[in-house]
Amino acid sequence: MTVICVAGGTGQVGREVVRQAVAAGHTVSVISRKMPSPEDTAYVDGARYFSADVAAGGGMVPALEGCAVVVDCLEGKTGRALKTYVEAGSRLLAAAEAAGVAKAVSVSIINCDQNGLAFYRSKAAKERVYARSGLETIVVRATQFHSLLAGIFVVGARLGIIPVVRGARFQTMSASEAATALLEAALEGPSDERHRLRTVGGPEVRSMRDLAESWRRHTGSRGLIVQFPLPGSVGRYLQEGRNLIPEQRFGQETFEGWLAKRKDTL
């Protein structure tokens, strides 16, 4: 069994990595800014939790001691977290190397270097940090999650509409299956190739309108589906299908299957 540290182990993907690793019998330490209580849905019995602010660079040593690999699931979507996201990744790698950790694995987004959104640019910048690291590193790029599309539809439906980007297609996957890909990468044996990049995708390529219609059926929403053009680099990213990788259908859970498990919360 392997000793694994999961940074950001209470987030959407991180908690799934922790859950799967503990279930497989691995020893798991978790770095999180906020310590979850046993009643928290992010808490996984059997994991050890350590409070640390990775962006500030403190508190990581106890969690990293004795670990063979660190899995970076840190999130930085808005505000301070977004501004310090790349620096946090750099500090995590430095602390891991100082602690004698041999390998680091990070979650990223498909073709993040081809999308103008700040969130995507931060992912691409951290990928470059990983490529320069003294550790063996693997960056796992995933297609967009089912939760992203559902979240867009939920917000729009509150205003009576379900927004759809005209011509956009998605290959969504579940966060739990992205976590599986991360854990598989973490458990791989050493490689002569020090820095690797791979991409995993969901089981189906679907139009955004098709996904919106499915979401409306499953939730009973009365929102009106409204299509609109999306200009700029993000629009081109979607129109040119750079968010798709049909040849790498790693995930098996469809959008409908994911919705069925969460019908009461959508």
C-alpha positions in Angstrom: 0.0 0.0 0.0 1.1 3.6 -0.7 1.2 6.6 1.6 -0.6 9.5 -0.2 -1.1 13.1 0.6 -4.1 14.8 -1.0 -3.9 18.6 -1.1 -7.4 20.2 -1.4 -8.8 16.9 -0.2 -12.1 18.3 0.9 -13.0 19.8 -2.5 -15.2 18.3 -5.3 -12.4 16.1 -6.8 -10.1 15.9 -3.7 -12.7 14.2 -1.5 -13.3 11.5 -4.1 -9.5 10.8 -4.4 -9.4 10.5 -0.6 -12.5 8.2 -0.5 -11.2 5.9 -3.2 -7.6 5.8 -1.8 -8.8 4.9 1.7 -11.2 2.3 0.4 -8.3 0.7 -1.5 -6.3 0.4 1.8 -3.8 3.2 1.3 -2.6 5.5 4.0 -4.0 9.0 3.3 -3.2 12.4 4.7 -5.3 15.4 3.7 -4.3 19.1 3.5 -7.2 21.5 3.8 -7.6 25.1 4.9 -10.6 24.2 6.9 -10.7 21.0 9.0 -14.0 19.0 8.2 -16.0 17.6 11.0 -17.0 13.9 11.0 -20.5 15.1 10.1 -19.3 17.0 7.0 -19.9 15.3 3.6 -16.2 16.1 2.8 -15.0 14.0 5.7 -13.7 10.5 5.0 -13.3 8.1 7.9 -9.8 6.7 8.0 -8.0 9.7 6.5 -5.8 12.0 8.6 -6.6 15.7 8.2 -4.1 18.6 8.5 -5.0 22.3 8.5 -2.6 24.3 6.3 -2.7 27.4 4.1 -0.8 26.2 1.0 -0.8 29.6 -0.6 1.0 31.1 2.4 3.4 28.1 2.5 2.8 27.0 6.1 1.6 23.9 7.8 2.3 21.3 5.1 5.2 19.4 6.6 3.3 17.1 9.0 1.0 16.0 6.2 3.8 15.3 3.7 6.1 13.4 6.0 6.5 9.8 4.9 4.4 10.2 1.7 5.4 8.7 -1.6 3.2 10.9 -3.7 1.1 14.0 -3.4 -2.1 14.5 -5.4 -2.9 18.2 -6.0 -6.6 18.9 -6.0 -6.4 22.5 -4.9 -9.1 24.7 -6.2 -8.9 28.4 -7.1 -12.0 29.6 -9.0 -12.4 33.2 -7.8 -11.0 35.9 -5.5 -7.9 35.2 -3.5 -7.9 31.5 -4.2 -7.6 32.3 -8.0 -4.9 34.9 -7.5 -2.8 32.6 -5.4 -3.6 29.3 -7.2 -0.3 29.0 -9.2 1.8 30.1 -6.2 0.1 27.6 -4.0 1.0 24.8 -6.5 4.6 26.0 -6.5 4.8 26.0 -2.7 3.2 22.6 -2.5 5.8 21.1 -4.9 8.6 22.8 -3.0 7.4 21.5 0.3 6.9 18.0 -1.1 10.4 17.9 -2.6 11.9 19.1 0.7 9.9 16.3 2.5 11.3 13.6 0.3 8.2 13.0 -1.7 9.1 11.4 -5.1 6.0 12.3 -7.2 3.2 14.8 -7.7 0.0 14.5 -9.6 -2.3 17.4 -10.4 -5.8 17.8 -11.8 -6.2 20.2 -14.7 -8.6 21.0 -17.6 -8.5 19.9 -21.2 -6.6 22.4 -23.4 -6.6 24.9 -20.7 -3.8 26.8 -22.5 -6.3 27.5 -25.4 -9.0 29.2 -23.3 -8.9 32.9 -22.3 -10.8 32.6 -19.0 -8.7 33.5 -16.0 -9.5 30.2 -14.3 -8.3 28.2 -17.4 -5.2 30.4 -17.7 -4.3 29.7 -14.0 -4.5 26.0 -14.8 -2.1 26.3 -17.7 0.3 28.4 -15.6 0.4 25.7 -12.9 1.0 23.0 -15.5 4.1 24.9 -16.5 5.2 25.0 -12.8 4.7 21.2 -12.7 6.8 20.8 -15.9 9.7 22.6 -14.2 9.5 20.7 -10.9 12.3 18.5 -9.6 9.8 15.8 -8.8 8.3 13.3 -11.2 5.0 14.8 -12.2 1.8 13.8 -14.0 -0.8 16.4 -15.0 -4.2 14.8 -15.6 -6.4 17.1 -17.8 -10.2 16.3 -17.6 -13.1 17.4 -19.7 -15.7 19.5 -18.0 -17.6 18.0 -15.2 -21.3 17.2 -15.2 -21.6 19.6 -12.3 -20.4 22.5 -14.4 -23.3 22.2 -16.9 -25.9 21.5 -14.2 -24.7 24.5 -12.2 -25.1 26.8 -15.3 -28.6 25.4 -15.9 -29.6 25.8 -12.2 -28.5 29.5 -12.1 -30.2 30.3 -15.3 -33.4 28.5 -14.4 -33.8 30.8 -11.3 -34.3 33.6 -13.8 -36.7 31.5 -16.0 -34.2 30.6 -18.7 -31.8 27.7 -19.3 -28.8 29.2 -21.2 -27.2 27.3 -24.1 -24.2 28.3 -26.1 -25.2 27.9 -29.8 -23.3 25.1 -31.4 -21.4 24.1 -28.3 -20.8 20.4 -27.5 -19.5 18.9 -24.3 -18.0 15.6 -23.2 -18.8 15.9 -19.5 -17.7 13.4 -16.9 -18.1 12.9 -13.1 -15.7 14.3 -10.6 -15.4 10.8 -9.1 -14.2 9.3 -12.3 -11.6 12.2 -12.7 -10.5 11.2 -9.2 -10.1 7.6 -10.3 -7.8 8.8 -13.1 -5.8 10.9 -10.6 -5.4 8.0 -8.2 -4.3 5.6 -11.1 -1.7 8.1 -12.0 -0.5 8.4 -8.4 -0.1 4.7 -8.1 1.8 4.2 -11.4 5.4 3.0 -11.1 8.4 5.3 -11.7 8.9 6.4 -15.3 12.0 7.6 -17.3 9.7 10.4 -18.5 9.8 12.9 -15.7 6.9 15.1 -16.7 3.8 13.6 -18.3 0.5 15.1 -19.5 -2.6 13.1 -20.2 -6.3 13.9 -20.9 -9.4 11.9 -19.9 -12.9 12.5 -21.1 -16.5 11.6 -20.4 -18.4 8.8 -22.1 -20.4 10.9 -24.6 -20.1 13.9 -26.8 -23.4 15.8 -26.6 -24.7 19.2 -27.7 -25.2 21.7 -24.9 -28.9 22.0 -25.9 -29.3 18.2 -25.6 -27.8 18.3 -22.1 -30.1 21.2 -21.2 -33.2 19.3 -22.4 -32.1 16.3 -20.4 -31.5 18.4 -17.3 -35.0 20.0 -17.7 -36.7 16.6 -17.9 -34.9 15.3 -14.9 -35.5 18.3 -12.7 -39.0 19.3 -13.9 -37.7 22.8 -14.5 -40.1 25.1 -16.5 -37.2 27.3 -17.6 -37.1 28.2 -21.3 -34.1 27.0 -23.2 -32.4 30.0 -24.8 -29.5 29.7 -27.3 -27.0 32.5 -27.7 -23.7 33.0 -29.4 -20.5 33.2 -27.3 -17.8 35.5 -28.9 -14.1 35.6 -28.1 -11.6 33.0 -27.2 -14.0 31.0 -25.1 -16.5 30.8 -27.9 -13.8 29.7 -30.3 -12.6 27.1 -27.8 -16.1 25.6 -27.7 -17.0 26.0 -31.4 -13.8 24.3 -32.5 -14.3 21.4 -30.1 -11.2 21.9 -28.1 -13.1 20.8 -25.0 -13.6 17.4 -26.5 -11.4 14.3 -26.7 -13.6 11.4 -28.1 -10.6 9.1 -28.4 -10.1 9.2 -24.6 -13.5 8.2 -23.2 -12.3 7.4 -19.7 -15.5 8.0 -17.8 -18.5 5.7 -17.9 -21.2 7.7 -15.9 -23.4 9.6 -18.3 -25.0 13.0 -17.5 -28.3 11.3 -16.9 -26.8 8.7 -14.6 -25.1 11.5 -12.6 -28.4 13.5 -12.5 -30.3 10.5 -11.2 -28.1 10.3 -8.2 -28.6 14.0 -7.4 -32.3 14.5 -8.3 -33.2 15.7 -4.9 -30.5 18.4 -4.8 -30.8 19.9 -8.2 
